[in-house]
Amino acid sequence: QLRVLDMSKALEHYVELLGLIEMDRDDQGRVYLKAWTEVDKFSLVLREADEPGMDFMGFKVVDED
């Protein structure tokens, strides 16, 4: 989940420039984006905040080993 200063500018970057697909928005203003071959519901979450940054990040793995 990334914190962005301006949601409209962030969406212009991630959707218009990089080609991610907006999948959903929640009541807290977060926007869920999906990459082209993503099999899960979303690849990236954006939320508008006073300071930019990253709240958390996860990785997909084939197995635990």
N, CA, C and O atoms as a CHARMM CRD file, in Angstrom:
* protein
*
  260
    1    1 GLN  N      0.85100  -1.16900   0.00000 PROA 1      0.00000
    2    1 GLN  CA     0.00000   0.00000   0.00000 PROA 1      0.00000
    3    1 GLN  C      0.89400   1.22800   0.00000 PROA 1      0.00000
    4    1 GLN  O      1.77100   1.37200   0.85200 PROA 1      0.00000
    5    2 LEU  N      0.66400   2.11700  -0.96800 PROA 2      0.00000
    6    2 LEU  CA     1.44000   3.33900  -1.07800 PROA 2      0.00000
    7    2 LEU  C      0.61500   4.53900  -0.65100 PROA 2      0.00000
    8    2 LEU  O     -0.57800   4.62600  -0.94400 PROA 2      0.00000
    9    3 ARG  N      1.26700   5.46700   0.05100 PROA 3      0.00000
   10    3 ARG  CA     0.65000   6.74200   0.40300 PROA 3      0.00000
   11    3 ARG  C      1.04100   7.75400  -0.67000 PROA 3      0.00000
   12    3 ARG  O      2.21700   7.88400  -1.01000 PROA 3      0.00000
   13    4 VAL  N      0.05300   8.46700  -1.19800 PROA 4      0.00000
   14    4 VAL  CA     0.30400   9.46500  -2.23600 PROA 4      0.00000
   15    4 VAL  C     -0.22900  10.81600  -1.77600 PROA 4      0.00000
   16    4 VAL  O     -1.18500  10.88300  -1.00300 PROA 4      0.00000
   17    5 LEU  N      0.39000  11.88600  -2.25100 PROA 5      0.00000
   18    5 LEU  CA    -0.03600  13.23100  -1.86900 PROA 5      0.00000
   19    5 LEU  C     -1.26500  13.68800  -2.63900 PROA 5      0.00000
   20    5 LEU  O     -2.10500  14.40800  -2.09900 PROA 5      0.00000
   21    6 ASP  N     -1.37500  13.28000  -3.88600 PROA 6      0.00000
   22    6 ASP  CA    -2.46800  13.71400  -4.75900 PROA 6      0.00000
   23    6 ASP  C     -2.98100  12.49300  -5.52100 PROA 6      0.00000
   24    6 ASP  O     -2.30500  11.98100  -6.41400 PROA 6      0.00000
   25    7 MET  N     -4.16600  12.03500  -5.16700 PROA 7      0.00000
   26    7 MET  CA    -4.70000  10.81500  -5.77400 PROA 7      0.00000
   27    7 MET  C     -4.89700  10.96500  -7.27500 PROA 7      0.00000
   28    7 MET  O     -4.60700  10.03300  -8.02600 PROA 7      0.00000
   29    8 SER  N     -5.38100  12.11000  -7.72800 PROA 8      0.00000
   30    8 SER  CA    -5.62500  12.25200  -9.17000 PROA 8      0.00000
   31    8 SER  C     -4.31500  12.19300  -9.96100 PROA 8      0.00000
   32    8 SER  O     -4.27200  11.59200 -11.03400 PROA 8      0.00000
   33    9 LYS  N     -3.25800  12.80600  -9.44900 PROA 9      0.00000
   34    9 LYS  CA    -1.96000  12.72600 -10.13000 PROA 9      0.00000
   35    9 LYS  C     -1.39400  11.31000 -10.06700 PROA 9      0.00000
   36    9 LYS  O     -0.80300  10.83100 -11.03400 PROA 9      0.00000
   37   10 ALA  N     -1.57500  10.64600  -8.93500 PROA 10     0.00000
   38   10 ALA  CA    -1.09000   9.26700  -8.80000 PROA 10     0.00000
   39   10 ALA  C     -1.82000   8.34800  -9.77000 PROA 10     0.00000
   40   10 ALA  O     -1.19900   7.49900 -10.40900 PROA 10     0.00000
   41   11 LEU  N     -3.13400   8.51100  -9.88300 PROA 11     0.00000
   42   11 LEU  CA    -3.89800   7.67600 -10.80700 PROA 11     0.00000
   43   11 LEU  C     -3.50900   7.95900 -12.25200 PROA 11     0.00000
   44   11 LEU  O     -3.44800   7.04300 -13.07200 PROA 11     0.00000
   45   12 GLU  N     -3.24900   9.20700 -12.56100 PROA 12     0.00000
   46   12 GLU  CA    -2.79000   9.53700 -13.91400 PROA 12     0.00000
   47   12 GLU  C     -1.49100   8.78200 -14.21700 PROA 12     0.00000
   48   12 GLU  O     -1.31200   8.26200 -15.31900 PROA 12     0.00000
   49   13 HSD  N     -0.60300   8.72700 -13.24800 PROA 13     0.00000
   50   13 HSD  CA     0.67200   8.02600 -13.43400 PROA 13     0.00000
   51   13 HSD  C      0.47000   6.51700 -13.56700 PROA 13     0.00000
   52   13 HSD  O      0.93400   5.91200 -14.53300 PROA 13     0.00000
   53   14 TYR  N     -0.21800   5.91200 -12.60200 PROA 14     0.00000
   54   14 TYR  CA    -0.32300   4.45200 -12.56900 PROA 14     0.00000
   55   14 TYR  C     -1.28700   3.89600 -13.61800 PROA 14     0.00000
   56   14 TYR  O     -1.05700   2.80800 -14.14800 PROA 14     0.00000
   57   15 VAL  N     -2.35400   4.62000 -13.92300 PROA 15     0.00000
   58   15 VAL  CA    -3.34300   4.12300 -14.89100 PROA 15     0.00000
   59   15 VAL  C     -3.00000   4.57500 -16.31200 PROA 15     0.00000
   60   15 VAL  O     -2.88000   3.75100 -17.21900 PROA 15     0.00000
   61   16 GLU  N     -2.84300   5.88400 -16.49800 PROA 16     0.00000
   62   16 GLU  CA    -2.62700   6.40700 -17.85000 PROA 16     0.00000
   63   16 GLU  C     -1.22000   6.11400 -18.37600 PROA 16     0.00000
   64   16 GLU  O     -1.05700   5.78100 -19.55000 PROA 16     0.00000
   65   17 LEU  N     -0.21200   6.23200 -17.52600 PROA 17     0.00000
   66   17 LEU  CA     1.16600   6.04600 -17.98600 PROA 17     0.00000
   67   17 LEU  C      1.60600   4.58100 -17.92500 PROA 17     0.00000
   68   17 LEU  O      2.14600   4.05300 -18.89700 PROA 17     0.00000
   69   18 LEU  N      1.37500   3.92500 -16.78100 PROA 18     0.00000
   70   18 LEU  CA     1.83400   2.54200 -16.61400 PROA 18     0.00000
   71   18 LEU  C      0.81700   1.49800 -17.07100 PROA 18     0.00000
   72   18 LEU  O      1.18200   0.34600 -17.30500 PROA 18     0.00000
   73   19 GLY  N     -0.44700   1.88300 -17.20100 PROA 19     0.00000
   74   19 GLY  CA    -1.44700   0.97100 -17.73100 PROA 19     0.00000
   75   19 GLY  C     -2.12300   0.05500 -16.72700 PROA 19     0.00000
   76   19 GLY  O     -2.77300  -0.91300 -17.12300 PROA 19     0.00000
   77   20 LEU  N     -1.98200   0.33900 -15.41900 PROA 20     0.00000
   78   20 LEU  CA    -2.69400  -0.47500 -14.43400 PROA 20     0.00000
   79   20 LEU  C     -4.19600  -0.21900 -14.54900 PROA 20     0.00000
   80   20 LEU  O     -4.61400   0.81600 -15.06800 PROA 20     0.00000
   81   21 ILE  N     -4.99200  -1.14700 -14.07200 PROA 21     0.00000
   82   21 ILE  CA    -6.44700  -1.08700 -14.20300 PROA 21     0.00000
   83   21 ILE  C     -7.05500  -0.82400 -12.83600 PROA 21     0.00000
   84   21 ILE  O     -6.76200  -1.53300 -11.87300 PROA 21     0.00000
   85   22 GLU  N     -7.90600   0.20200 -12.74900 PROA 22     0.00000
   86   22 GLU  CA    -8.59200   0.47500 -11.48700 PROA 22     0.00000
   87   22 GLU  C     -9.67400  -0.57500 -11.27400 PROA 22     0.00000
   88   22 GLU  O    -10.55800  -0.74900 -12.11200 PROA 22     0.00000
   89   23 MET  N     -9.59400  -1.27800 -10.13700 PROA 23     0.00000
   90   23 MET  CA   -10.52600  -2.35500  -9.84700 PROA 23     0.00000
   91   23 MET  C    -11.60200  -1.96000  -8.84200 PROA 23     0.00000
   92   23 MET  O    -12.73300  -2.44000  -8.92600 PROA 23     0.00000
   93   24 ASP  N    -11.25900  -1.08300  -7.88700 PROA 24     0.00000
   94   24 ASP  CA   -12.20400  -0.77600  -6.81500 PROA 24     0.00000
   95   24 ASP  C    -11.74600   0.46100  -6.06500 PROA 24     0.00000
   96   24 ASP  O    -10.58900   0.87200  -6.16100 PROA 24     0.00000
   97   25 ARG  N    -12.66800   1.04700  -5.31900 PROA 25     0.00000
   98   25 ARG  CA   -12.39700   2.12100  -4.35800 PROA 25     0.00000
   99   25 ARG  C    -13.19000   1.78600  -3.11200 PROA 25     0.00000
  100   25 ARG  O    -14.30300   1.26800  -3.19600 PROA 25     0.00000
  101   26 ASP  N    -12.61600   2.08300  -1.95000 PROA 26     0.00000
  102   26 ASP  CA   -13.36100   1.80800  -0.72400 PROA 26     0.00000
  103   26 ASP  C    -13.80000   3.10400  -0.05500 PROA 26     0.00000
  104   26 ASP  O    -13.46500   4.19500  -0.51600 PROA 26     0.00000
  105   27 ASP  N    -14.55200   2.97600   1.03200 PROA 27     0.00000
  106   27 ASP  CA   -15.10900   4.15100   1.70200 PROA 27     0.00000
  107   27 ASP  C    -14.05600   4.98100   2.43000 PROA 27     0.00000
  108   27 ASP  O    -14.35900   6.07100   2.91500 PROA 27     0.00000
  109   28 GLN  N    -12.84000   4.48600   2.51100 PROA 28     0.00000
  110   28 GLN  CA   -11.74400   5.25100   3.11200 PROA 28     0.00000
  111   28 GLN  C    -10.90100   5.95800   2.05100 PROA 28     0.00000
  112   28 GLN  O     -9.87400   6.56000   2.36600 PROA 28     0.00000
  113   29 GLY  N    -11.33800   5.88300   0.79900 PROA 29     0.00000
  114   29 GLY  CA   -10.65800   6.57700  -0.28400 PROA 29     0.00000
  115   29 GLY  C     -9.50800   5.82400  -0.92500 PROA 29     0.00000
  116   29 GLY  O     -8.82200   6.36200  -1.79400 PROA 29     0.00000
  117   30 ARG  N     -9.28900   4.58600  -0.50800 PROA 30     0.00000
  118   30 ARG  CA    -8.21500   3.80200  -1.11900 PROA 30     0.00000
  119   30 ARG  C     -8.64300   3.33900  -2.50600 PROA 30     0.00000
  120   30 ARG  O     -9.80900   3.01800  -2.73800 PROA 30     0.00000
  121   31 VAL  N     -7.68300   3.31100  -3.42100 PROA 31     0.00000
  122   31 VAL  CA    -7.93400   2.86200  -4.79000 PROA 31     0.00000
  123   31 VAL  C     -7.11600   1.59600  -5.02000 PROA 31     0.00000
  124   31 VAL  O     -5.92100   1.55000  -4.73100 PROA 31     0.00000
  125   32 TYR  N     -7.78400   0.56700  -5.54700 PROA 32     0.00000
  126   32 TYR  CA    -7.17100  -0.73800  -5.78000 PROA 32     0.00000
  127   32 TYR  C     -6.89000  -0.87700  -7.27100 PROA 32     0.00000
  128   32 TYR  O     -7.79700  -0.75000  -8.09300 PROA 32     0.00000
  129   33 LEU  N     -5.63300  -1.13900  -7.61600 PROA 33     0.00000
  130   33 LEU  CA    -5.20800  -1.25300  -9.00500 PROA 33     0.00000
  131   33 LEU  C     -4.69800  -2.65700  -9.28800 PROA 33     0.00000
  132   33 LEU  O     -4.16500  -3.33600  -8.41200 PROA 33     0.00000
  133   34 LYS  N     -4.87500  -3.06800 -10.52500 PROA 34     0.00000
  134   34 LYS  CA    -4.47800  -4.41300 -10.93700 PROA 34     0.00000
  135   34 LYS  C     -3.54700  -4.31400 -12.13600 PROA 34     0.00000
  136   34 LYS  O     -3.77900  -3.52500 -13.05100 PROA 34     0.00000
  137   35 ALA  N     -2.48500  -5.12600 -12.12400 PROA 35     0.00000
  138   35 ALA  CA    -1.58500  -5.20300 -13.27500 PROA 35     0.00000
  139   35 ALA  C     -2.19800  -6.13100 -14.32400 PROA 35     0.00000
  140   35 ALA  O     -3.20000  -6.79800 -14.06200 PROA 35     0.00000
  141   36 TRP  N     -1.60600  -6.16900 -15.48100 PROA 36     0.00000
  142   36 TRP  CA    -2.18600  -6.83700 -16.64600 PROA 36     0.00000
  143   36 TRP  C     -2.42400  -8.32300 -16.43100 PROA 36     0.00000
  144   36 TRP  O     -3.48900  -8.82600 -16.78800 PROA 36     0.00000
  145   37 THR  N     -1.47600  -9.02800 -15.86700 PROA 37     0.00000
  146   37 THR  CA    -1.61800 -10.47900 -15.73200 PROA 37     0.00000
  147   37 THR  C     -1.89100 -10.92000 -14.29500 PROA 37     0.00000
  148   37 THR  O     -1.75400 -12.10000 -13.97200 PROA 37     0.00000
  149   38 GLU  N     -2.27100  -9.99100 -13.44500 PROA 38     0.00000
  150   38 GLU  CA    -2.54800 -10.30600 -12.03700 PROA 38     0.00000
  151   38 GLU  C     -3.73700 -11.25300 -11.93400 PROA 38     0.00000
  152   38 GLU  O     -4.77400 -11.02100 -12.55500 PROA 38     0.00000
  153   39 VAL  N     -3.59000 -12.31500 -11.15500 PROA 39     0.00000
  154   39 VAL  CA    -4.68700 -13.26900 -10.97900 PROA 39     0.00000
  155   39 VAL  C     -5.49700 -12.97000  -9.72000 PROA 39     0.00000
  156   39 VAL  O     -6.62300 -13.44800  -9.58500 PROA 39     0.00000
  157   40 ASP  N     -4.94400 -12.19500  -8.80600 PROA 40     0.00000
  158   40 ASP  CA    -5.67800 -11.80400  -7.61000 PROA 40     0.00000
  159   40 ASP  C     -6.47500 -10.53400  -7.88200 PROA 40     0.00000
  160   40 ASP  O     -6.40000  -9.97000  -8.97400 PROA 40     0.00000
  161   41 LYS  N     -7.23300 -10.08900  -6.89200 PROA 41     0.00000
  162   41 LYS  CA    -8.12000  -8.94300  -7.08200 PROA 41     0.00000
  163   41 LYS  C     -7.36300  -7.65700  -7.38900 PROA 41     0.00000
  164   41 LYS  O     -7.83600  -6.83500  -8.17500 PROA 41     0.00000
  165   42 PHE  N     -6.18400  -7.47000  -6.77600 PROA 42     0.00000
  166   42 PHE  CA    -5.43300  -6.24300  -7.01600 PROA 42     0.00000
  167   42 PHE  C     -3.93700  -6.47700  -6.84800 PROA 42     0.00000
  168   42 PHE  O     -3.50500  -7.45200  -6.23200 PROA 42     0.00000
  169   43 SER  N     -3.15700  -5.55500  -7.41400 PROA 43     0.00000
  170   43 SER  CA    -1.69500  -5.60000  -7.32500 PROA 43     0.00000
  171   43 SER  C     -1.15100  -4.48500  -6.44800 PROA 43     0.00000
  172   43 SER  O     -0.09700  -4.63100  -5.82800 PROA 43     0.00000
  173   44 LEU  N     -1.87000  -3.37300  -6.39600 PROA 44     0.00000
  174   44 LEU  CA    -1.38600  -2.17700  -5.72200 PROA 44     0.00000
  175   44 LEU  C     -2.55800  -1.42800  -5.11800 PROA 44     0.00000
  176   44 LEU  O     -3.63100  -1.34500  -5.71600 PROA 44     0.00000
  177   45 VAL  N     -2.34700  -0.88400  -3.92500 PROA 45     0.00000
  178   45 VAL  CA    -3.35500  -0.05200  -3.26700 PROA 45     0.00000
  179   45 VAL  C     -2.73900   1.32500  -3.05000 PROA 45     0.00000
  180   45 VAL  O     -1.61300   1.44400  -2.56700 PROA 45     0.00000
  181   46 LEU  N     -3.48900   2.36200  -3.41100 PROA 46     0.00000
  182   46 LEU  CA    -3.06600   3.73900  -3.18200 PROA 46     0.00000
  183   46 LEU  C     -3.99800   4.37800  -2.16900 PROA 46     0.00000
  184   46 LEU  O     -5.21000   4.16300  -2.19900 PROA 46     0.00000
  185   47 ARG  N     -3.42000   5.16600  -1.26900 PROA 47     0.00000
  186   47 ARG  CA    -4.25200   5.96000  -0.37200 PROA 47     0.00000
  187   47 ARG  C     -3.65100   7.34200  -0.25700 PROA 47     0.00000
  188   47 ARG  O     -2.43400   7.49100  -0.14800 PROA 47     0.00000
  189   48 GLU  N     -4.50400   8.35700  -0.28200 PROA 48     0.00000
  190   48 GLU  CA    -4.03900   9.72900  -0.17200 PROA 48     0.00000
  191   48 GLU  C     -3.67400  10.01800   1.27800 PROA 48     0.00000
  192   48 GLU  O     -4.39300   9.62200   2.19500 PROA 48     0.00000
  193   49 ALA  N     -2.54700  10.71500   1.48300 PROA 49     0.00000
  194   49 ALA  CA    -2.06400  11.01000   2.82800 PROA 49     0.00000
  195   49 ALA  C     -1.27800  12.32200   2.81400 PROA 49     0.00000
  196   49 ALA  O     -0.96900  12.86900   1.75500 PROA 49     0.00000
  197   50 ASP  N     -0.96700  12.81000   4.00900 PROA 50     0.00000
  198   50 ASP  CA    -0.19900  14.05100   4.14200 PROA 50     0.00000
  199   50 ASP  C      1.27700  13.86800   3.80500 PROA 50     0.00000
  200   50 ASP  O      1.95200  14.82100   3.41700 PROA 50     0.00000
  201   51 GLU  N      1.77500  12.64900   3.95300 PROA 51     0.00000
  202   51 GLU  CA     3.16800  12.34700   3.63700 PROA 51     0.00000
  203   51 GLU  C      3.21800  11.13600   2.71200 PROA 51     0.00000
  204   51 GLU  O      2.53400  10.14200   2.95500 PROA 51     0.00000
  205   52 PRO  N      4.02800  11.21100   1.64600 PROA 52     0.00000
  206   52 PRO  CA     4.14300  10.05200   0.75500 PROA 52     0.00000
  207   52 PRO  C      4.94900   8.94600   1.41900 PROA 52     0.00000
  208   52 PRO  O      5.74000   9.20200   2.32600 PROA 52     0.00000
  209   53 GLY  N      4.74400   7.72700   0.96500 PROA 53     0.00000
  210   53 GLY  CA     5.52300   6.61300   1.48900 PROA 53     0.00000
  211   53 GLY  C      4.84600   5.28800   1.24400 PROA 53     0.00000
  212   53 GLY  O      3.91600   5.17900   0.44500 PROA 53     0.00000
  213   54 MET  N      5.33000   4.28400   1.94600 PROA 54     0.00000
  214   54 MET  CA     4.78900   2.93300   1.81800 PROA 54     0.00000
  215   54 MET  C      4.31500   2.46600   3.18400 PROA 54     0.00000
  216   54 MET  O      5.05300   2.55000   4.16700 PROA 54     0.00000
  217   55 ASP  N      3.07900   1.97300   3.24500 PROA 55     0.00000
  218   55 ASP  CA     2.55500   1.42300   4.49700 PROA 55     0.00000
  219   55 ASP  C      3.02700  -0.00700   4.69100 PROA 55     0.00000
  220   55 ASP  O      3.47000  -0.38200   5.77700 PROA 55     0.00000
  221   56 PHE  N      2.93300  -0.80300   3.63700 PROA 56     0.00000
  222   56 PHE  CA     3.38800  -2.19000   3.69800 PROA 56     0.00000
  223   56 PHE  C      3.52100  -2.73900   2.29400 PROA 56     0.00000
  224   56 PHE  O      3.01700  -2.15900   1.33200 PROA 56     0.00000
  225   57 MET  N      4.22100  -3.88900   2.18700 PROA 57     0.00000
  226   57 MET  CA     4.43300  -4.54300   0.90800 PROA 57     0.00000
  227   57 MET  C      4.43900  -6.05000   1.14400 PROA 57     0.00000
  228   57 MET  O      4.92300  -6.51800   2.17500 PROA 57     0.00000
  229   58 GLY  N      3.91500  -6.79100   0.21300 PROA 58     0.00000
  230   58 GLY  CA     3.91100  -8.24800   0.31700 PROA 58     0.00000
  231   58 GLY  C      4.45500  -8.86900  -0.95700 PROA 58     0.00000
  232   58 GLY  O      4.50700  -8.23200  -2.00800 PROA 58     0.00000
  233   59 PHE  N      4.85500 -10.11800  -0.83900 PROA 59     0.00000
  234   59 PHE  CA     5.37600 -10.86800  -1.98200 PROA 59     0.00000
  235   59 PHE  C      4.60100 -12.16400  -2.13900 PROA 59     0.00000
  236   59 PHE  O      4.14300 -12.74700  -1.15600 PROA 59     0.00000
  237   60 LYS  N      4.45700 -12.60800  -3.36900 PROA 60     0.00000
  238   60 LYS  CA     3.88900 -13.92000  -3.65000 PROA 60     0.00000
  239   60 LYS  C      5.04700 -14.89000  -3.84700 PROA 60     0.00000
  240   60 LYS  O      6.05100 -14.55200  -4.47400 PROA 60     0.00000
  241   61 VAL  N      4.90100 -16.08200  -3.31300 PROA 61     0.00000
  242   61 VAL  CA     5.92700 -17.11100  -3.48900 PROA 61     0.00000
  243   61 VAL  C      5.27200 -18.40600  -3.95000 PROA 61     0.00000
  244   61 VAL  O      4.09000 -18.63800  -3.69800 PROA 61     0.00000
  245   62 VAL  N      6.04100 -19.23700  -4.62100 PROA 62     0.00000
  246   62 VAL  CA     5.52200 -20.51200  -5.11100 PROA 62     0.00000
  247   62 VAL  C      5.22800 -21.44900  -3.94500 PROA 62     0.00000
  248   62 VAL  O      4.16900 -22.07500  -3.89700 PROA 62     0.00000
  249   63 ASP  N      6.16300 -21.54100  -3.01100 PROA 63     0.00000
  250   63 ASP  CA     5.93900 -22.34500  -1.81000 PROA 63     0.00000
  251   63 ASP  C      6.75800 -21.75400  -0.66400 PROA 63     0.00000
  252   63 ASP  O      7.53900 -20.82600  -0.87100 PROA 63     0.00000
  253   64 GLU  N      6.58200 -22.28000   0.52100 PROA 64     0.00000
  254   64 GLU  CA     7.24600 -21.72800   1.69900 PROA 64     0.00000
  255   64 GLU  C      8.74900 -21.95600   1.70100 PROA 64     0.00000
  256   64 GLU  O      9.47800 -21.23300   2.37900 PROA 64     0.00000
  257   65 ASP  N      9.22100 -22.93800   0.96200 PROA 65     0.00000
  258   65 ASP  CA    10.65500 -23.22300   0.91900 PROA 65     0.00000
  259   65 ASP  C     11.30600 -22.31800  -0.08500 PROA 65     0.00000
  260   65 ASP  O     12.51900 -22.38800  -0.28400 PROA 65     0.00000
